[in-house]
Amino acid sequence: SPAGMALSVLVILLLSVLYEAVKMGKAVLLRRALLALPRSLSREALAEPEEDADGGGDVGCHGPSLMGSPIFFHRWFQYHVGQTLFHVVQVVLGYMVMLAVMSYNAWIFLGAIAGSTLGYFV
C-alpha cells in the first residue's frame, strides 16, 4: 500500500539520519577522549613500565605512565567505553540501512540517501 511504503521510506530516512548523528557523536567523543589525555603523554607512556632484570626496577624512572595517573586513565577509559558503544550502534544501524537498500526498492534507496544527506547536513 502507498501508506506502508511512505512509512517504510520515513523509517529508513530516520535510521539514516540517526546513523549520521551517531557517526558525528563518535567523532566528538574521540576528540574529548584525546583532550582528556595529558599533553606530555607519549606512546611509550601508554604502556606499563617494564621492571629491570633484577626485579628491583623503579617504576617511576621510565617517565609518566597512564596507569600511574588513575584520574586520566579512568576518564580515558570512560570515553573509550562510550566510543565502543557508539561504534556498536553505528554498525547495527549501518547494517539495517544496508539490508533495507538491498531490497532494491528505488524509494527505499532514495530515503536512505536523503536521510544520510540530511543527517550529515544537520
Backbone as JSON Lines, residues from 0, in Angstrom:
{"i":0,"aa":"S","n":[0.84,-1.19,0.0],"ca":[0.0,0.0,0.0],"c":[0.88,1.24,0.0]}
{"i":1,"aa":"P","n":[0.38,2.34,-0.52],"ca":[1.15,3.59,-0.55],"c":[1.49,4.12,0.84]}
{"i":2,"aa":"A","n":[0.58,3.95,1.79],"ca":[0.87,4.43,3.15],"c":[1.98,3.61,3.8]}
{"i":3,"aa":"G","n":[1.97,2.31,3.58],"ca":[3.03,1.45,4.1],"c":[4.39,1.77,3.49]}
{"i":4,"aa":"M","n":[4.39,2.05,2.19],"ca":[5.65,2.41,1.52],"c":[6.17,3.74,2.05]}
{"i":5,"aa":"A","n":[5.27,4.71,2.23],"ca":[5.68,6.02,2.75],"c":[6.24,5.88,4.17]}
{"i":6,"aa":"L","n":[5.61,5.04,4.98],"ca":[6.1,4.81,6.34],"c":[7.47,4.12,6.3]}
{"i":7,"aa":"S","n":[7.65,3.17,5.41],"ca":[8.94,2.49,5.28],"c":[10.04,3.46,4.87]}
{"i":8,"aa":"V","n":[9.75,4.32,3.92],"ca":[10.73,5.31,3.47],"c":[11.07,6.26,4.61]}
{"i":9,"aa":"L","n":[10.06,6.67,5.37],"ca":[10.29,7.57,6.51],"c":[11.16,6.9,7.58]}
{"i":10,"aa":"V","n":[10.9,5.64,7.86],"ca":[11.7,4.91,8.86],"c":[13.15,4.8,8.39]}
{"i":11,"aa":"I","n":[13.37,4.46,7.13],"ca":[14.73,4.36,6.59],"c":[15.41,5.72,6.62]}
{"i":12,"aa":"L","n":[14.67,6.77,6.28],"ca":[15.22,8.12,6.33],"c":[15.67,8.46,7.75]}
{"i":13,"aa":"L","n":[14.84,8.15,8.74],"ca":[15.19,8.44,10.14],"c":[16.37,7.57,10.61]}
{"i":14,"aa":"L","n":[16.42,6.31,10.19],"ca":[17.56,5.47,10.54],"c":[18.85,6.02,9.94]}
{"i":15,"aa":"S","n":[18.78,6.53,8.73],"ca":[19.97,7.11,8.09],"c":[20.41,8.38,8.8]}
{"i":16,"aa":"V","n":[19.45,9.2,9.22],"ca":[19.78,10.41,9.98],"c":[20.44,10.02,11.3]}
{"i":17,"aa":"L","n":[19.86,9.02,11.97],"ca":[20.42,8.55,13.24],"c":[21.82,7.98,13.05]}
{"i":18,"aa":"Y","n":[22.05,7.27,11.96],"ca":[23.38,6.73,11.66],"c":[24.4,7.86,11.57]}
{"i":19,"aa":"E","n":[24.06,8.92,10.83],"ca":[24.98,10.05,10.7],"c":[25.18,10.76,12.03]}
{"i":20,"aa":"A","n":[24.14,10.87,12.83],"ca":[24.26,11.52,14.15],"c":[25.18,10.71,15.06]}
{"i":21,"aa":"V","n":[25.06,9.4,15.03],"ca":[25.93,8.55,15.85],"c":[27.37,8.66,15.37]}
{"i":22,"aa":"K","n":[27.55,8.72,14.05],"ca":[28.9,8.85,13.49],"c":[29.55,10.15,13.96]}
{"i":23,"aa":"M","n":[28.8,11.24,13.95],"ca":[29.35,12.52,14.41],"c":[29.55,12.51,15.92]}
{"i":24,"aa":"G","n":[28.65,11.87,16.65],"ca":[28.81,11.77,18.1],"c":[30.05,10.99,18.48]}
{"i":25,"aa":"K","n":[30.35,9.96,17.7],"ca":[31.56,9.17,17.95],"c":[32.82,10.01,17.71]}
{"i":26,"aa":"A","n":[32.78,10.85,16.7],"ca":[33.93,11.73,16.42],"c":[34.11,12.76,17.54]}
{"i":27,"aa":"V","n":[33.02,13.29,18.04],"ca":[33.1,14.25,19.15],"c":[33.66,13.56,20.4]}
{"i":28,"aa":"L","n":[33.21,12.34,20.65],"ca":[33.7,11.6,21.8],"c":[35.18,11.27,21.67]}
{"i":29,"aa":"L","n":[35.64,10.99,20.46],"ca":[37.06,10.74,20.23],"c":[37.87,12.0,20.54]}
{"i":30,"aa":"R","n":[37.39,13.15,20.09],"ca":[38.1,14.39,20.37],"c":[38.17,14.65,21.87]}
{"i":31,"aa":"R","n":[37.07,14.41,22.58],"ca":[37.08,14.6,24.04],"c":[38.02,13.61,24.73]}
{"i":32,"aa":"A","n":[38.07,12.38,24.22],"ca":[38.97,11.39,24.8],"c":[40.42,11.8,24.62]}
{"i":33,"aa":"L","n":[40.74,12.33,23.45],"ca":[42.12,12.78,23.22],"c":[42.46,14.0,24.06]}
{"i":34,"aa":"L","n":[41.49,14.87,24.28],"ca":[41.73,16.03,25.13],"c":[41.83,15.65,26.6]}
{"i":35,"aa":"A","n":[41.28,14.5,26.97],"ca":[41.34,14.06,28.37],"c":[42.72,13.52,28.73]}
{"i":36,"aa":"L","n":[43.48,13.13,27.72],"ca":[44.83,12.63,27.98],"c":[45.76,13.8,28.27]}
{"i":37,"aa":"P","n":[46.74,13.6,29.14],"ca":[47.71,14.68,29.38],"c":[48.51,14.98,28.13]}
{"i":38,"aa":"R","n":[48.91,16.24,27.96],"ca":[49.62,16.65,26.75],"c":[50.99,16.0,26.63]}
{"i":39,"aa":"S","n":[51.64,15.7,27.74],"ca":[53.0,15.15,27.69],"c":[53.01,13.64,27.54]}
{"i":40,"aa":"L","n":[51.87,13.07,27.23],"ca":[51.77,11.61,27.13],"c":[52.32,11.15,25.78]}
{"i":41,"aa":"S","n":[53.24,10.24,25.82],"ca":[53.8,9.7,24.59],"c":[53.36,8.25,24.43]}
{"i":42,"aa":"R","n":[53.71,7.67,23.31],"ca":[53.33,6.28,23.05],"c":[53.96,5.35,24.09]}
{"i":43,"aa":"E","n":[55.2,5.61,24.49],"ca":[55.87,4.77,25.47],"c":[55.17,4.86,26.82]}
{"i":44,"aa":"A","n":[54.61,6.02,27.15],"ca":[53.98,6.2,28.44],"c":[52.63,5.48,28.51]}
{"i":45,"aa":"L","n":[52.07,5.11,27.37],"ca":[50.8,4.38,27.39],"c":[50.98,2.95,27.87]}
{"i":46,"aa":"A","n":[52.17,2.4,27.64],"ca":[52.44,1.04,28.08],"c":[52.91,1.06,29.53]}
{"i":47,"aa":"E","n":[52.65,-0.02,30.24],"ca":[53.12,-0.1,31.61],"c":[54.63,-0.21,31.59]}
{"i":48,"aa":"P","n":[55.31,0.46,32.51],"ca":[56.78,0.4,32.53],"c":[57.25,-1.01,32.87]}
{"i":49,"aa":"E","n":[58.34,-1.4,32.22],"ca":[58.92,-2.71,32.47],"c":[59.86,-2.61,33.66]}
{"i":50,"aa":"E","n":[59.96,-3.73,34.41],"ca":[60.88,-3.76,35.53],"c":[62.25,-4.18,35.04]}
{"i":51,"aa":"D","n":[63.3,-3.82,35.81],"ca":[64.66,-4.22,35.45],"c":[64.8,-5.73,35.57]}
{"i":52,"aa":"A","n":[65.91,-6.27,35.05],"ca":[66.14,-7.7,35.04],"c":[66.21,-8.28,36.46]}
{"i":53,"aa":"D","n":[66.75,-7.48,37.43],"ca":[66.85,-7.99,38.79],"c":[65.55,-7.85,39.57]}
{"i":54,"aa":"G","n":[64.53,-7.3,38.98],"ca":[63.23,-7.2,39.63],"c":[63.11,-6.02,40.56]}
{"i":55,"aa":"G","n":[64.14,-5.23,40.7],"ca":[64.1,-4.11,41.63],"c":[64.03,-2.78,40.93]}
{"i":56,"aa":"G","n":[63.5,-2.75,39.75],"ca":[63.45,-1.51,38.98],"c":[62.49,-0.51,39.58]}
{"i":57,"aa":"D","n":[62.8,0.75,39.38],"ca":[61.94,1.82,39.87],"c":[60.87,2.08,38.83]}
{"i":58,"aa":"V","n":[59.62,1.99,39.24],"ca":[58.51,2.14,38.31],"c":[58.46,3.55,37.75]}
{"i":59,"aa":"G","n":[58.85,4.54,38.5],"ca":[58.76,5.92,38.06],"c":[59.9,6.39,37.19]}
{"i":60,"aa":"C","n":[60.9,5.55,36.93],"ca":[62.07,6.01,36.19],"c":[61.84,6.03,34.69]}
{"i":61,"aa":"H","n":[60.75,5.51,34.21],"ca":[60.51,5.44,32.76],"c":[59.61,6.55,32.27]}
{"i":62,"aa":"G","n":[59.39,7.57,33.04],"ca":[58.52,8.66,32.62],"c":[57.1,8.46,33.09]}
{"i":63,"aa":"P","n":[56.22,9.37,32.74],"ca":[54.84,9.29,33.21],"c":[54.12,8.11,32.6]}
{"i":64,"aa":"S","n":[53.32,7.46,33.38],"ca":[52.56,6.32,32.9],"c":[51.08,6.62,33.0]}
{"i":65,"aa":"L","n":[50.33,6.14,32.04],"ca":[48.89,6.31,32.08],"c":[48.31,5.54,33.25]}
{"i":66,"aa":"M","n":[48.91,4.4,33.58],"ca":[48.44,3.61,34.7],"c":[48.75,4.33,36.02]}
{"i":67,"aa":"G","n":[49.78,5.14,36.05],"ca":[50.15,5.86,37.26],"c":[49.25,7.04,37.54]}
{"i":68,"aa":"S","n":[48.46,7.46,36.6],"ca":[47.53,8.56,36.78],"c":[46.11,8.02,36.69]}
{"i":69,"aa":"P","n":[45.57,7.57,37.83],"ca":[44.25,6.93,37.77],"c":[43.15,7.87,37.28]}
{"i":70,"aa":"I","n":[43.31,9.16,37.49],"ca":[42.29,10.11,37.05],"c":[42.25,10.15,35.52]}
{"i":71,"aa":"F","n":[43.44,10.25,34.91],"ca":[43.49,10.29,33.45],"c":[43.03,8.97,32.86]}
{"i":72,"aa":"F","n":[43.47,7.85,33.47],"ca":[43.09,6.54,32.95],"c":[41.59,6.32,33.07]}
{"i":73,"aa":"H","n":[41.02,6.68,34.21],"ca":[39.59,6.48,34.42],"c":[38.77,7.29,33.41]}
{"i":74,"aa":"R","n":[39.16,8.54,33.21],"ca":[38.44,9.39,32.25],"c":[38.61,8.86,30.83]}
{"i":75,"aa":"W","n":[39.83,8.46,30.46],"ca":[40.07,7.91,29.13],"c":[39.28,6.63,28.93]}
{"i":76,"aa":"F","n":[39.24,5.77,29.97],"ca":[38.52,4.5,29.88],"c":[37.02,4.74,29.69]}
{"i":77,"aa":"Q","n":[36.46,5.73,30.38],"ca":[35.04,6.05,30.21],"c":[34.76,6.49,28.77]}
{"i":78,"aa":"Y","n":[35.6,7.33,28.23],"ca":[35.42,7.77,26.84],"c":[35.57,6.59,25.88]}
{"i":79,"aa":"H","n":[36.5,5.69,26.18],"ca":[36.72,4.54,25.3],"c":[35.5,3.61,25.31]}
{"i":80,"aa":"V","n":[34.92,3.39,26.48],"ca":[33.7,2.57,26.56],"c":[32.57,3.25,25.8]}
{"i":81,"aa":"G","n":[32.45,4.56,25.93],"ca":[31.44,5.31,25.18],"c":[31.64,5.18,23.68]}
{"i":82,"aa":"Q","n":[32.88,5.29,23.23],"ca":[33.17,5.14,21.81],"c":[32.82,3.74,21.32]}
{"i":83,"aa":"T","n":[33.09,2.74,22.13],"ca":[32.77,1.37,21.76],"c":[31.27,1.19,21.6]}
{"i":84,"aa":"L","n":[30.5,1.73,22.53],"ca":[29.04,1.62,22.43],"c":[28.51,2.37,21.2]}
{"i":85,"aa":"F","n":[29.06,3.56,20.96],"ca":[28.66,4.31,19.76],"c":[28.99,3.51,18.51]}
{"i":86,"aa":"H","n":[30.14,2.84,18.5],"ca":[30.54,2.06,17.33],"c":[29.58,0.9,17.08]}
{"i":87,"aa":"V","n":[29.18,0.21,18.15],"ca":[28.24,-0.91,18.01],"c":[26.92,-0.41,17.44]}
{"i":88,"aa":"V","n":[26.41,0.7,17.98],"ca":[25.15,1.26,17.48],"c":[25.3,1.67,16.01]}
{"i":89,"aa":"Q","n":[26.44,2.27,15.67],"ca":[26.67,2.69,14.29],"c":[26.69,1.49,13.34]}
{"i":90,"aa":"V","n":[27.34,0.42,13.73],"ca":[27.41,-0.77,12.87],"c":[26.03,-1.39,12.7]}
{"i":91,"aa":"V","n":[25.27,-1.49,13.79],"ca":[23.92,-2.08,13.7],"c":[23.03,-1.23,12.79]}
{"i":92,"aa":"L","n":[23.06,0.09,12.98],"ca":[22.25,0.96,12.12],"c":[22.68,0.87,10.67]}
{"i":93,"aa":"G","n":[23.99,0.83,10.44],"ca":[24.5,0.72,9.07],"c":[24.03,-0.55,8.38]}
{"i":94,"aa":"Y","n":[24.07,-1.67,9.1],"ca":[23.6,-2.92,8.51],"c":[22.09,-2.91,8.28]}
{"i":95,"aa":"M","n":[21.35,-2.28,9.18],"ca":[19.9,-2.2,8.98],"c":[19.57,-1.4,7.71]}
{"i":96,"aa":"V","n":[20.24,-0.27,7.53],"ca":[20.01,0.55,6.34],"c":[20.47,-0.21,5.09]}
{"i":97,"aa":"M","n":[21.6,-0.91,5.2],"ca":[22.09,-1.66,4.06],"c":[21.11,-2.76,3.66]}
{"i":98,"aa":"L","n":[20.57,-3.47,4.63],"ca":[19.6,-4.52,4.32],"c":[18.35,-3.94,3.67]}
{"i":99,"aa":"A","n":[17.93,-2.77,4.12],"ca":[16.76,-2.14,3.52],"c":[17.06,-1.75,2.07]}
{"i":100,"aa":"V","n":[18.24,-1.2,1.83],"ca":[18.61,-0.8,0.47],"c":[18.74,-2.02,-0.42]}
{"i":101,"aa":"M","n":[19.15,-3.15,0.14],"ca":[19.3,-4.37,-0.66],"c":[17.95,-4.96,-1.08]}
{"i":102,"aa":"S","n":[16.87,-4.34,-0.69],"ca":[15.56,-4.77,-1.18],"c":[15.36,-4.32,-2.64]}
{"i":103,"aa":"Y","n":[16.29,-3.5,-3.12],"ca":[16.28,-2.98,-4.49],"c":[15.01,-2.19,-4.81]}
{"i":104,"aa":"N","n":[14.5,-1.5,-3.8],"ca":[13.37,-0.63,-4.0],"c":[13.92,0.79,-4.15]}
{"i":105,"aa":"A","n":[13.57,1.46,-5.24],"ca":[14.12,2.79,-5.52],"c":[13.72,3.8,-4.45]}
{"i":106,"aa":"W","n":[12.51,3.71,-3.93],"ca":[12.06,4.67,-2.91],"c":[12.82,4.49,-1.6]}
{"i":107,"aa":"I","n":[13.06,3.24,-1.22],"ca":[13.85,2.96,-0.01],"c":[15.27,3.49,-0.2]}
{"i":108,"aa":"F","n":[15.83,3.26,-1.38],"ca":[17.17,3.75,-1.68],"c":[17.22,5.28,-1.57]}
{"i":109,"aa":"L","n":[16.24,5.96,-2.16],"ca":[16.2,7.42,-2.09],"c":[15.99,7.91,-0.66]}
{"i":110,"aa":"G","n":[15.22,7.16,0.13],"ca":[15.05,7.51,1.54],"c":[16.36,7.4,2.31]}
{"i":111,"aa":"A","n":[17.15,6.36,2.02],"ca":[18.45,6.2,2.67],"c":[19.4,7.32,2.27]}
{"i":112,"aa":"I","n":[19.41,7.66,0.98],"ca":[20.28,8.74,0.51],"c":[19.85,10.08,1.12]}
{"i":113,"aa":"A","n":[18.55,10.35,1.11],"ca":[18.05,11.61,1.67],"c":[18.34,11.67,3.18]}
{"i":114,"aa":"G","n":[18.19,10.56,3.89],"ca":[18.47,10.55,5.32],"c":[19.94,10.77,5.62]}
{"i":115,"aa":"S","n":[20.81,10.16,4.83],"ca":[22.26,10.37,5.03],"c":[22.63,11.82,4.74]}
{"i":116,"aa":"T","n":[22.05,12.38,3.69],"ca":[22.33,13.77,3.35],"c":[21.83,14.71,4.44]}
{"i":117,"aa":"L","n":[20.61,14.49,4.88],"ca":[20.03,15.34,5.93],"c":[20.79,15.18,7.26]}
{"i":118,"aa":"G","n":[21.16,13.94,7.59],"ca":[21.91,13.71,8.82],"c":[23.28,14.36,8.79]}
{"i":119,"aa":"Y","n":[23.96,14.33,7.68],"ca":[25.27,14.97,7.56],"c":[25.13,16.48,7.6]}
{"i":120,"aa":"F","n":[24.07,17.0,6.97],"ca":[23.86,18.44,6.93],"c":[23.57,18.99,8.33]}
{"i":121,"aa":"V","n":[22.74,18.29,9.07],"ca":[22.36,18.73,10.42],"c":[23.52,18.47,11.35]}
